[in-house]
Amino acid sequence: MALKKRNIGRLAEKLAVPAEPGLTNAQLMLTNHDLKPVEPERRQWGPWNFVAFWVADSFNINTWMISSSMIVAGLSWWQSWLCVWIGYTIAGCFICLTGRIGATYHIGFPVVARSSFGIWGSLWPVFNRAAMACIWYGVQSYIGGHCVYLMIRSIWLSWDRHKIPNTFPESSGTTTADFVSFFLFWAGSLPAIWFPVHKIRHLFTVKSYFVPCAGIAFLIWAVVRAGGVGPIVRQPAKLHGSELAWEFVKGVMSSIANFATLIVNDPDFSRFAQKPRDALWSQLFTIPIGFAVTSFIGIIVSSSSAIIYNTDPIWDPLDLLEHFIDDGGSAQRFGVFVIALAFTLAQLGTNIAANSVSAGTDMTALLPRYINIRRGGYICAAVGLAMCPWTLLTSSNQFTTYLSAYSVFLSSIAGVIISDYYFVRRGYLEVKELYDARKAGPYFFGIGIHWRAYVAYIAGIVINVVGFAGAIGREVPIGATYIYNVNFFAGFIVSSGCYWLLCKFFPVPATSDRWMEVGDEVDDIRVAYNEQSGSQEFDDEQPEYKGSDTKMA
């Protein structure tokens, strides 16, 4: 028995990731290399890297179709496009608000959340984000598999899901050809997870050049084949009055909801910024412009498809490309191959940015002794495969509705974090204390869980929960529906306002009496209790502390 325990202990030591010497067991549950503030050598993201990141992220299948869903709901093309502009501009503002925290203090979302939710209380929002990322990784990979299917079929016409013997039951939601294509995409994504975050910026740079060019080529190709832009651009809105107004509001909110997860975890990327301003204007302008251009291309291409095939518009670009394969020669199939390759790269970049890195960072915080971002990314990929995403995308369920609706509940997390940083602490964080597991630490709040944050978080959920039930088919009061129509704002305003009020009446430690960001002091921090190098020392600049659950260490 003793030998078995020793062997298990040796295995555990081999699996453990490198850690700073001198850490206590509690600290080993709070930090590793990927969770610590990014040192200057790894701060390699300049403003153009953020531009490339968001241009690359904007060109994906989901963005392409977001305007189409609004047109189907009854808006005209220009009204849906206006929704995109407004929605993504607002989302860009929220991105900059959370991204500034990471760009200033060079810490990711799991560590940022500790200042508001508490050292151990932050694990719940982190777990929520990690679970969502794993699920979406599988879903986005299955969509990427459809892109791979088109690439293969443009070379070999015999690669047809209707002709290849299908070993899956009809109720499964997939076929042998689709599964093989999905697995090829999934396996091909694994090498991209290996690279550290500060280096994968090169992937987004390549994607930002190649994918938009392919999207524009697809636009020109479709318009030329149709002999014009199609009937959608001449179609008026199908709704009027209050119905039109509420549908417009829902269109704006759907654009913001599409960004709910990225709003929360933008610090995971902005912490690699060379300077805080590198993550400000580059994100604020690129996000609405990039997503609006992609949506416009989607509108025009889908409109053109109605003329080309004399049918209802084909809103899924992958379905339209499959039609192009069926009615074209070798030259047309080559064009489909190139465009499908671009969409494959688009899905890969989006999956790495929005899901793999995010899940990896979050899992690092959940078990830092044994998981780093790379290992977390591979765990995310394994979960994405094991969850059989094709079963979640069958037309007989409302999985996408559930996920989209659930994502807006992240607005409560964003509300607490933004309120804590901008209104309660006024930009002041004691970075070293965010890795302190002692009860006397300013972010421990007595039991490691910040009750004010959780009260505000639950309040932000409660305001939306009845309307959420209505969104998934339950009958609810009309007032709850109206509130849910502005779901992100409702959750954000209630949670942020509630948190600020609670901290006003029940003050928290480590706050400043004036605006004070001290990110310039963050260099190569050592978090061991007996280690003083890298700690923050502010003599005359020390802010006034207001109130406390505990005494300062």
N, C-alpha and C positions, 0 to 999 in steps of 0.2 A: 504493500500500500504506500509506504514511504517512497519507494522507488518510482511508483506511478505518479505520485504528486510531484516529485522532482522532475520527471520527464515532462509533465504538463507545464510546470514552471519554466523549464528551458524553452519549450515550444512557445509559450506566451511571450518570453523575452525576445525570441527570434521574430515573432510577428509584430512586436511593438515598433512603432515609428520612432525615429531619433527624437530625443527630448533634451531640453536644457538641463544641465546637472543641478542638483540641489532642490528639486521640486518635491513638494509633499504629494502624498497620494491624492489628496483633493485637487491640488493644482494640475496633476496629470490628467484629471478629468476636465480641465479648463483650457489647456493650451497644448499646442505643438507648433511646428515650424509654419504650417499653413494658416494657423489661427493668429499668430503673432502679427503685429504691425509690419507692413511691408517695408523692408529696409531700402535705403536709397538705390542700391544696385539693381533692384527689381522694379523700380518705378520707371517703366519704359513706355508707358502709354502717353503719347502727346495728343494734341487736339485732333490731328488728322487720323489718328488711330480710332478715336471715338466716332469720327465722321464715317470712316470705313465700316466700323462695327455696326452702326445703325442703318447705313445704306444696305449693307449685307443682310441685316436682320429683316428689313422691310420687305425684301423680295422673297416671299414664301407663299405657299398655297393659301394659308389662312387669311393673310392680308389681301390677297387677290380676290377672295370671295366675300370679304366683309361688306363691301359696298353692294354686291349683288343681293345679299340678304335683305338689305334696306329697300332696294328696288322691287324685289319680290313682295315686300311688305306693303308697297304702295307709294313710295317716294319716287319722284322723278330723278333722273341721273344726276342733275346738278345739285339737287337737295341732298342726295346721299353723299355726294362728293363734299359738300359743305359740312355735313356731319363729320366726315373723316377729318377735314381740316381742323374743325373746332375740337373734336375729341382728342386727336393726337397732339394738338397744341397744349391742351390741358394736361394730358399725360406727360408731355415733355417737361412741363413745369414741375410736376410731382417727381419725375425722374431726377431733375436737377436738385430738388430739395433733399431727397435721400442720398443722392450721389455725392453731394457736397460733404456729407459726414465722412464717407469713405475716402474721398479725395483729400480732405483736410487731415484726418487722423490715420489714414492708411490701414483701416480695419474693415473687415467684412460685416455683412448683415448679422451673423450669429453673435459677434462681439458687440456690435452696435446695440442689439436688442437687450444686452445685459444692463445697460445704463437705465433703461426704462422698465423692463420686466423683472429685473433682478438676476443675480448670478445663476441661480438654478431655474428661476421662473421663465427665463428666455428659452428653455428647451422645448416648451410646448409650441410657441410660434415657429421655432426652427423645425420641429418635427412636421408641423403642418405644411410648411414650404417644401420640405424634402419629399413628403408623400406625394404632393401635387406634381413635383418635378419628375418623379419616377413614373407616374401614370402618364403624364404628357409625353415623356420620352418614348414610351411604347407606342402611343397613338401617332406621334409625329414620325416615328420610324416606319410605321405601317404605311403612312402616306408617302414617305420616301421610297418605300418598296414599290409603290405604284409607278413612281418615276423610273425606277430600275426596270420594271416590267416593260415600260414603253421603249426604253433603250434597247433591251433585248429583242423586242418584237419588231422594232424598226430595222434590225439586222436580219432576223429570222422570222418570217411571217408565220411559220408553223408554231411559234411560241404564242399560242392563243389559249386563254383560260377555258374557252368553250370547246376546244378540240383536244387538249391534253387530258388524259384520264385523271379524273379527280378522286383522290383518296380521302377527302374530307366530306363529312355529311353536309347536305344542303343547308341545314340549320346552323352550321358553324359560323357562317359569315365570311368564309374564305374558300379558296381553291388551291390545288397543288401549285399551279403556276404563280399565284399571288403569294403563297407562303414562301416559295423558293426565292422570289424576288425580294420579299421582305427580309428574309434571312441574309441574303447577299448584302442588302443595304445595312442591316444591323452589324454584320461581321465587318463590313468595310468601314464602319464608323469607329471601330475599336482603336485603331492606331491613333486617331485624332484625340482620343481621351488621354493618351500617354503624355502629351506635351504639357508643360506647366502653363498657367494662365497668362503669365506675362509674355509668353512666346506665341500663343495661338492668335495674337493680333494679325500675324501674317496670313492666316487662313481667311480672316475677314477682309483683308486688303485684296487678296486674289478674288474673293467672291464679289466684292464691291465693284470690280471692273468687269468681270465676266458675266455675272448674272443680269445686271441691268441692260447690258448690250443685247443679251439673248431675249430679254423681255421686250425691248424696243423692236427687235427683229420680228418677234412673234406678232406684235401690234401691226407693223407694216404689212406683214404677210397676210394677216387676217383681213385688214382693210382693203388691200389690193384684190384679194379673192372675192370680197363682197362687193367691190366696186363703189364703196362708200362706207360711212361709219355705222350704218344700220338704223333700225327703227327706234331703238331705245333712246337715242339722243333727241328724238322728236316726240317722244311719248310724254304727255303731261302726268302730273301726280294723280293717283287714283283716289286719294283721300283729300278731305277738305275740313276746314274748321278745327275744332278741338282734336279730332282724330289725327289730322295731319300734324298738329303741334306736338301731341304726345308721341307719335311715331318718330318725329324728328328728334325729340328728347331721347327716346330709346336708342336711336341711331348713334347719337353722341355718346351715350353711356356704354353702348356695346364696344365702341372704339376704346374707351377708357378701360373697360373691363378686360379687354384683350391684353392690356398692359399691367393688370393688377399685380401679377406675380413679379414682373420686372421692376415695378415701382418699389416693391419691398426690398428686393435684393440687388439693386443697382450698386450699392457699396462693394459688392463682391468684385466688380470690375473697376469702379472708379478709384478704389484704393491703390491701383497700380498707376494712377495719374502722376505725372511729374510735378504738376502744380495744380491747386484747386481750380483755377480758371480754365485749365485744359479740359476739365469735365463739365464746364458750364455752357458756354455759347455753342460749342460743337454739338452738344446733345440737344440744347434748346431749339436750335434751328433745323438740325438734320432730321429729327424724329418726325415732325409734321410734314416736312417737304418730302422725305423719302417714302413715307407711308401713303401720302396723298398721290404721289406720282404712280406708285404701284397700283393703287386702287383705281386710278384713272385708266391705266392700261387694261385692267381687268374689266372695267365697264365697257370700253370700246371694243375689245376683243369679243366679249360675250355678245354684245349688240350685233357685231358683224356676223357672228355664227348664225343668227336668226335669218339673215339673207342667204348665206352660203348654203344652208340645208333646208331653208323654207320651213322651219319648225320654231318652237319656242326657243329662246336663248339658252345656250349651253353654258351654265355658270361655272362649272368645274373645268379649269384649263386642261387638266389631264384627260378628261373625257373628250374634249375638243381635239387634243393632239391624237387621240386614238382614232377619231374619225378621219383625221388627215392621213394616218397610215393606211386606212382601209380604202381610200379613194385616190391615192397618189402612186407615183412611180418611185424609182430608186432615189431620184433627186429630192423628192418630197420627204421620203423616209429619212434621208440624211439630215434634212432640216429638223425633222422631229427628234432625231437622235441628239443633235446639238442642244436643242431647247430642253429636252428631257434631262440631258446631262447637267444643264444649268440649274434646273429645278432640283435635281438630286443634290448638287452642291449647296443650293439654297436651303434645303431641308437639313443637310448635315450641319451647316453653320448655325442655323436656328436651334437645332437640337443641342449642340454643344453649348451655345451661349445661354439659352433660356432654361435648359434642363440639366445637362450633364454637369457643368461647372457649378450651377446652383445647388444641385443635389449633393455633389461632392463636398462643397463648402459646408452645407448644412450637416451632413453626416459626420464631417470632421468635428463639429461642435458636439454632436451626440455621443461620440466615442473617440475622443482625440488621442487616447493612448494607442489605439490600433488602426485608426482610419485617418488618412490624409485625403487631399482633394482627388488625387489620382485613383486611389482605392475606392473612394466614394463614388467616383464617376463610373467605375466598372461595376460596382454594386448596383448603381442606377440602371446601367445597361442590362444587367442580368435580370433585374426586376421587370424591366420593360419587355424582355423576351418572355419571362415566365408568366406574365399576366395575360398572355394571349390577346393582344389588343384588338385583333379582328372580331372577337366576340363582343367587344364594346362598341363597335362601329356599325352593327347591323341596324337596318332601318326600323326594326321592331322595338327599339328602345330609345330613350332620350338621354343617352350618356353625355353627348356634347352639351345639352341643355343643363344637365346637372353640374358638369365641370365648369361651364361658363358662369353659372349662377353661384357656385361655391367660391369661385375665384374672387368675386367681389367682396366676400367676407374678409379677405385680406386687407380691405380698406380699414378695418378696425385696428389691425396691427400697424399699418402705415400711420394712422391718426395718432396713436400713442407715441410712436417713435418720433414723428415730426414735432408733435407738441412738446415732448420731453426735451428735444435738442434746441428748438428755436425759441420756445416760450418759457420753459421752466429753467433750463440750465443756461440759456443764452449763449450757446456755442461752446461751453466749457465742459471738457471731459478730462478726468484723471485716468489716462489710458492704462497705466500700470495697475490701477485698482480694479480694472475690468477683468483681471486675471487673479484676483484675490478671493480666496475661499474662506477667509476668516470672518467671524461675525462682526468684528469691528469695522470692516470695510464699508465705504460709503454706498456701495451698490448691493450690499447683502440684505438690507432692509429687515434685519432681525432673524428671518428664517430662510433667506435666500430667494424669496418670492415676493415681489412688490404687489401688495394688495390693491393699491390705487390703480396700477396699470391693468390689473385683471377686472376690476370693477368697470373701468372705462371700456375695456375690450369687449366685455359681455354686453354693456349698454349699446355699443355700436352694432353688435350682432342682433340684439333683441329688436332694434328699430326696423330691421330688414327681414326678420325670420318669418313673419306672417306673409309678407309679399313673396318671399321665396317659395313658400308652400303653394301660392297661387301660380308661380312660374312653372311649377312641375305638375300642374293640373288640378289642384285643390280649389274649391270655391272659397274665396276670402272676401272681406269687405273691400269696397272700391277704394277707400282711403288707404288701405294697406298696399293696394296695387299702385296707387299714385306715388306713395313713398318709395316703393321698390323700383319704380321707373327711374328714380334718381338714386339708385342703390349705393353707388360708390360715394357720392357726396353725403348721403344720409349717414352711412356708416362712419365715414371719415370725420364729418363735423361733430357728430354725437360723441365719438370716442375721444377725439382731440380736445373738444370742449370740456367733457367730463373729466379727463385727466388733468387739464389745467386747473379746473376749479378745485379738485381734490388736493392737488399740490399747493394751491393757494391757501386752503384752510388747514391742511396737514402738511407743512413744509418738509421737503426732503433734503438730505445732505448734499454737499458738493455742487452747489449752484453758485452762479456769479451774479453780482448786483448790477452788472453791465455786460454788454456784448463782449465776449472774450473767447476767441478761438486760439488755442495754443498748439496747433498742429506742427508748427515749426520746431517745437521741442522734441518731437517724436523722431528718434533716429534708430538706434539698434537697442531696443528695450530688453532688459533682463528682468524676468518676473519673479525669480526666486526671492524668498523673503529676506535672505541675508545678502542679497545682491543689490548694490546701490547704483551701479553703472546704468546709464540710460534712463534713470528716474527723472521726473520732472521737478525742477526746483524753481520757484517763482518768489523771489524775495519781496520786493515792493509791488510786484504784479499779482501777488496772491489775492484772489477774490474773497469777498466776504461770504462765509457760509451761512445759510439761512435754514434753521430748523434741522432736526435730525431724528431718525428712528433710533440711531445708535450713535455712540461717540466715535469721532474720527480716530483712526489708528495713529 
